[in-house]
Amino acid sequence: MISGSRQRYIVLACLAYVCLALAWIFLSDQWLASFMDLQAVVWLSSAKGGFFVLVSGLGFYFVLQGVPSAVGETTDYFSLSDVFTAHRAPHWLAYLIAVLLVVSIQIVYVRINTVFDNAPLMILFMLPVILSALFGGLGPGLLATVMAAGAGAYNMPPSGHLVIGNLANLFHWGLLVFNGLTISLISEAMHASRKREIRRRLQLEDALLELSDSEAQFRRLFQEAPVAMALVDRAGDIPAQNAHFELLFGYSKSELKCLADWWPRAYPDPVYREQVKSEWGVALRRSAKSTGQPQGSEYRIVCKDGSERVVQIYGISLLDGLLFTFLDVTESRKAEQRLKLWAESFERAQVGLIISDARNNTISSVNPAFAQERGYSCDEMIGMSVSRLFPSERQDDIRHLLQALNEKPHVVFESEHVGKEGNRFPVLIDISVLRDQQQRPLNRVAFVIDLTERKRAEQALSAAQAHSSNQQARARLAILNQMQDANVARLRAETALAALKESESRIKLFIDYAPASLAMLDRDMRYLACSRRWLDDYQLGDRELFGLSHYDVFPDINENWKTIYSRGMAGEIVRADEDRFIRRDGQERWLCWEIRPWYLDTGAVGGIVIFSEDVTARLMAKQALRNSEARMRVLIGTIPDLICLKDLQGVYLLCNSALRRLMGKGEAEIVGRTDYDLFDAEQADFFRGNDLRALEAGGPVINEEWLTFAEDGYRGLFQTVKTPVTNDSGEVLGILAIARDITLLRQAEEKLRIVNANLEERVAERTSELEVLNQSLESFVYSVSHDLKAPLRGIEGYSQLLKEDYGQALDDDGRFFVANIRSGVERMGELIDDLLAYSRMERRKLDSLKLDLAVVVEQALKEKAEEITANGVEILTDLSSVWVQADINGLSLVMRNLLENALKFSAKSQPPRVEIAFRLTDDQVIVLIADNGIGFDMMYHDRIFEIFQRLHRLEDYPGTGIGLALVKKAMQRMGGEVWAESEPGQGARFFLQLPVAKLAE
């Protein structure tokens, strides 16, 4: 298909040929006839015809060389509006040449017209018309045509007038005008076509340059992408993989040359491998037919180090292969499991849990157990003031207590809570305070235990004390037995020392296999012998200690021990029953030790013998016994239910305050009586029947009954458990009855069922709404990016054309205005990009990965290497390998912005210098980015991180005012912190705080 430009050019060339041929045919014969006879004219007509064919053929050869290449069908046709436009600059030289050519031909005509018998010779005037049109286009061609037509009319008889005398001359004159107009239009069309061809060739070159830049940018984005990516060609080879791929899986490009290398390493299980291959074959065929966003699949991939990662894989079909993207979601899945576990634990915990806001002392969250104990639903308690949980007379105390809690990390105390119905009950409260990065109180987490049962069980404590005393006696007996064993061991050691004088071999054998840690040293504290138990207890392995100094074996021994050894050398027996000792591995142990001198035959002290025994387990058992007794006392004193203890005849032995409230009597009126003395016969028979059933069953008997309290008329549903009480020999001593009020529990169960049903419906509705909102937000961001940038691209393009085409026609002010327009467009584009980046940072999902901080910093320096070299910036770095927990994209953005900030504000220093260093503090990493630039006043240290805030003029230091705000937002999203320190003229120091990544050992 011939393009529009080529077709028009050929048509115009043909029209030019027709015009020239007509002019030659009609005008040349007239010219020849003016000075030759008719026969010569006929001969010359044949000659000039052949000459015209030869010349026109040669002309067509050169003309068709300029036929433009095929361009788009949308090329505009030539029109007069392309010529007569207000902004077209006149070509004065072309017009001047047209005038001079016509005048020159008129002068030639005046000189030779007598030779041709005053013939008009119109063919002579075609020459200036053709040359003017070819040189200058339409305007000069028309000017030459008008002047030639006027000169021809002036030269025609009667000469000297513009009146044409006969029809033949009028025909020749009209042919001259027609040919001149046609040639002028054709020449202008050729000029316009040539300009369009040059313009399109330049546009094509620009497009090729943009394509080359786009390809380079794609390669850069591929290598620097924050996710692992790999290219696979049609043959199954892997020609490229980015740095994040090697960082994630550990395989370099040389190790993975094709898919045959990848499959057995990433999926060592053959069954799972075939499953993945099958699923991905189907997915890739589906994605090749689909034009939508590729769907990812989640698989387990084994890395080079043997670790397993959960990865989402996305495959995109390309012209020459496939592009795979690997998104590591291992930590996300683990975090989801942990979050689910904690949420279930919080909801299902039987202990009351509450989280409150430390700033306004309101309840943020409670678990069902806490709400049910107080007669509320969980939703009712959200936002409630913490003080409402306490009695009105204790409000001042509680207010002071909450203020004091802000200064303490943890506190445990007893108090009293008030339920929804006004009922009071004692509680044990364990509060921990959570703080923010500035150590300001943020939330309080409290475990609340209902102590009602303990208060009601105080009367039952005496019955349990006998059993507790027996346990204490047995524990003391066990301790005495252990002490006796230790004494026996020491006695055996002393006997063995005495026998040492008789048999060295027997004492060595005894020492080796002594049941206690034993060591024998001379007066120089050098080892003569030690037991295997000594080597084991002090973690010395199989080391041979004979002849070694005790101080060389234990180089960190303190002066206190040296004093004790000196006392032993002086003949004193030194001992301790419980002494704290830190082992080589850092464990804390408790020792019972004794140091005795041993004597030579002369009676002089020959050295010392050290006996030691690890009594850590014994002390822990004693402590456990004490803790058990304490817990028992707390338990009996905090049971919230109705409790009573009866003997086998049904006589009350003890009762708690709740039971007394039920009966409306004092303890003295209840103890020593039976149910028949306290209730009517029918109810007494019911209670006694349950007692007898428990005795017959030999175990707990549970029943539910409605009880009415005599004291306040309260009526509720109670669950009663009656259990026989036995001694160590199994003899039944009485009956223990515990009744718990389950009225609110039954009501809460019904409410919970209704709330759960409503909650599931609300969650489904909210989830649907959030999905719609997220989709709307994505569409809005795309629309903002497109709609804001489209006008800027138009302004930038037209200002560029104005600068290139008419820059010379503009004065200095005009060029200055054009430069300001382009600068403003560039700043507006940067501002839009920064605003969109800020918006994305606020809402996009971050991937918390383990990142090598040194690698991220080196990458940022590499990106700015050209600017650093050009400006002679001195870079000081201390890039030891430190791993942090952060989002790779967010951390890279932070480093780039801070480095750009340092380079910008230190550019005028001599020489400019930027320092980057790391510092570890516990589980945090502090990153320093410092420069020797102009600095700033610390009174603005918070303002610089706010959006659109600047401390300097835009003309001095360009920028959008969003960079540092974007840094702060990224650090907040990654759980980090950023701050700055500076003095005017002393440079600026920016600090980043990030959590240290916990690497698997």
C-alpha positions, 0 to 999 in steps of 0.5 A: 500500500503506497503511503499518503506522502509518497502518493502525493509526491508522485502526483505532484511530480507528474503535474509538474511534468505536465506543466513544463511539457505544455509550456515547452510545446506552446511557447517554444514553437512561438519562440522558434518561429520568430527567427526561422522559417516554417521548414526549419521550425518543423525540423527543430520541433522534432529536435527540441521534442527529443531534447525535452524527453532527454532533459525531463527524464534526467529531471525525473530521476533527480526528483524521484530521489526525493520521494519520502519513505512510507509514513503513517496514513495520518500525515496531513495533506498540504494546504494553503494554511501551512503557508499563510500563518501568522507565525511563519517568518518571511524568507526575504532572500527568496523574495529578493531573488525572485524580483532580481530574476524577473528584472534580469529576464526583462532586461535580457528581453529588452536587449534581444526583442528586436532580434525576434521582431518584438515577439513577447517570448513568454518562455523566457519568463518561465525560468525565473518562475521555476527558479523562484518557486524551487528556491523559495516555495509558494510565496517567491513563486507567486511573486515571480509569476505576477511580475512575469505576467505583468512583464509579458503583458507589457511586452505584448503588442501593443507594447508599453501597455498592460492590455493584451491585443489578441486571443493568441497572446492572451492564451500564451499569457494565461498559460504562463500564469497557470504554469507559474501558479501550478509550479509554485504550489508544487514547489511549496508542497515539495518543501512542506513534504521535505520538512515533514519527512525531516521532522518525522525522521527526528521523531523516529530517532527520538523514539528509538532513543526512548526505546533504548532508554526504556530497555536500559531502565527495564534491565535496571528495574529487573536487577534492582527489583525488591522481589526475586525475578528470573527469565526462562527462554523457550528452550528452558534455559535461564539467561537472567536472574536478579540479585534478589533471586540469589539473595532469597534462594542462595543460587548464583547464575552459574549454578542455575543455567536451566530449569533442569538445574532448578527443579531437583534443587528447589523441589527435592521431593519428586512427588511434590515436584511433579505436582508443581510442574503439572500445576504450573503448566496449566497456569502458564497456558491459562495466562498465555490466553488471558490478558488480565493480571497474572495469578500467583500460586504458593509453593514451598521452595528449598533454598541452597542452605537447606531452609524452606521458604513459602513463596508466591510465584507469578509467571508472565508469558513473553515473546521469547520466553517466560518471566517468573516473579518470586514473592517470599511470604514465609514470614507473613505466613508465620506472623499470621499463624502467631497472630491467630494463635494469640487471638484465639488464646486471648479469646479462649483464656479462662482468666480475665484479660484486659487491655487499657489505654494509658493515656486516657484510662479507657478500656481498649479490649477485654476477653469474654471471661473478663466481661462475663465475670462482671455481667457485661458483653465485650462490646459494652466494655470497649471505651469504658473508663477503667475507674468504673470497675472499682467502687465509688469510695475508692476512685481517688485511690485508683486515680493515684494508683493509675498515675503511679503505674506510669512510673513502674513497668509491672505491679501486682495488687489486690482490690475490689471490682464492681459488676454491671449489677452493682455486685462487688467481688475481690480480685488480684490484679497483675498489670504490665505497662507497655511503652512507645519508643520514647518510653511513654506509657502507651497501654496497660495489660492486666491479668485479673483473677477473681479472689472470691473463692479465696475469701470464702475458703478461709474457713476451710484452711484449718482442715487443709493445714493438717494435710499440709503439715504432713507434707511439710514433715515429709519434706523436712524428713527428705531434707534431713535424709539428704543432709544425712547422706551428705554427712555420710559422704563427708564421713567417708571422705574423712575415712578415706583421707585417713586411709591415704597414709596406708594405701595411695592406690585405695585413696585414689580409687575412692576419690575417683568414684566418690559420690561427691565433688572432692579435690585434694590440693597441696600447700601450693594449691596444686592438685593431688587428686580429684573425683570424677564428680568434681570434673563433671560439676565444674565442667572440666571434662576429662582434663588431667588436673594432677600438678596443675595450680587451682588458680590456673584451672579457675583463673577468675576466682575471687579474693574471698575464696583465696581468703577461705583457702588460706584459712583452711591452710591455717588448720581451720575447717570452713563450710557453707550449707548454701552458697551461690556459684556461677558455672562456666556456661553461665548457669547459676547453681547452689553448693554445700561445701566444706574445706578441711586441712589434711596433715603430714606425718609430722602433724603439719598441714599438708594442704586442703581437701575441698568437699562440695555438693550441688544442692540446687535441686534440693533448694528448688524443691524447698522453694517449690514446697513453700510456693505450693503452701503459699498457693494453697493459702491464696487458693482457699482465700480467693475461692468466690463460690459458696463453700461449706464442709460437713462431717458424715452426719451432715453437721456443718464444720465451716462455711464461708461468707457467701454461704452465710449470706445465703442463709442470712445467719452468722458463722456461729449460728451455722457451724455445729448444726445440720440442714434440718436446723437451718432449712425447711424439711423439703429443702433439707431432704434435697441437700442431705440426699445430694450428700449421701449420693456423693458418699455412695459415689465416692467422688464428685456429684454435680447438680444445678439448683435455684437458691434464694439469698436470705440476706438480700433476696437474690435468686440465682442458678447455682452449680453445686459440686459435692465431694467426699473428703478423705485422709491419706489412708482413704478414710472418708472424713466428711463432705466438701460442697462448693456452689457456683453462681452460673446465672450470668454464665447461662445468660452470657452464653446466650448473648455470646451466641447472638453476638457471634452470629451478628459479628460474623455478618458484620465481618462479612459486610466490612470485608466486602466494603474494604475490598470495594474501597481498596479497588476505588483507591487503586483506581483513584491513584491511577487516575490522579497519576494519569490526569495530572501528568497528561497536561504536563507532558503537553506543556513540556512538549510545546515548550520544547518545540517553542524553544527549538523552532522559535528560540532565535526569534524570541528576545531574552525575556521570552527565552527566560519565560520559556525556561521558567515554564519548563522548570515549573513543569519539571518541578510539578512532575517531581511533586506529583511523583513524590505525592504519589510515592507518599500515598503508596507508602501510606497504603501499600503492604510492606514485606518485612525481610531480613536485609543486609544493611551494608548491601542496601547502602552500597546500592544507594551509593552506586546509584549516585556514583556519577554525581559523587564523582562529578562533585568530588564528594568525600564518602566516609563509610563503616559498612560492617555487615548488619542484618535488619528487619525491614521492607527492601523497597522502603529501606532503599527509598529511605537511603536514597532520599537521605543520601540525596539530601546530604549531597544537595546540602553539602555541595557548596562545602569544600570539600563536600563530605558525607559519612555513613556508619552503623551502631548496634544497641541491644536489638536495634541498629542505629544508622548515621548519615552525616554531611558537612553542609549548611545545617539547620537550627534545632528549633526546626528539627520536627518541622523538616519531617513534615510534608511541604516544609522547607527551611531554604529557598527553592532557588538555592536548594531545589526540591519538592519538600516531600523527601524527608516526610516520605522518609519518616512515613517509610520508617514508621511503616517499618516499625523504625524511627528517624530523627535529626541533629544539627547546628547552623553551618555545622552540617546535619546528622540524620539517625535511623533506628531499625530492629535487628533481624533474628537470623536462624542459627 
